[in-house]
Amino acid sequence: TWTLLRGETARLTRLVGDLQDLWRAEARQLPLRTEPVDVVTVVADVVERASPAAAARGIEVRVDATRPLIARADRDRLTQILDNYLSNALRYAPEGTVVIVRATAWGAEVRVSVVDAGPGLTAEQTAQVFERFYRIDPSRSRALGGAGIGLAITRALALAMDGRTWATSDGPGSGSAFHVALPAA
């Protein structure tokens, strides 16, 4: 009983912290330390931390990036965005597939995309996936599927850094890509 209570308390504490981050980011009251950030280094760090989880499911994570890619961002918040994207990709991608983390320069932006071979998204899901508490499959367990605020937080963090987020998919069964674009430094 105590173990169960401890686990539930930790889950609720994380949820409250996530909601607090979301509120602060949306209200532009989240302290940010924006500076020129080497996006390729951040991508490499995020991928390295996710490697054990990927290996456990037989998923290969590939990095497709060219140097230099310097964005004006808060390094910790960019890491938070990419951690969220990559953990979602690893959660939904089928075992034995490849997840690609791509970083590119695009005009006055630096874009990072996490592309997976998961279940894909409909046009409606693509339009709503960054909304608070939106879950693609509401029947999934909260323990497995989350509370539906991770992508809302990523959007709010990107907006706070003068960036943007979006998702693309060719439809169900075709995988999906989640993108963040930040101003180039």
Summary of the structure (lengths in Angstrom):
residues: 185
radius of gyration: 16.3
end to end distance: 52.0
largest distance: 55.7
contacts: 565
relative contact order: 0.18
helix: 44%
strand: 24%
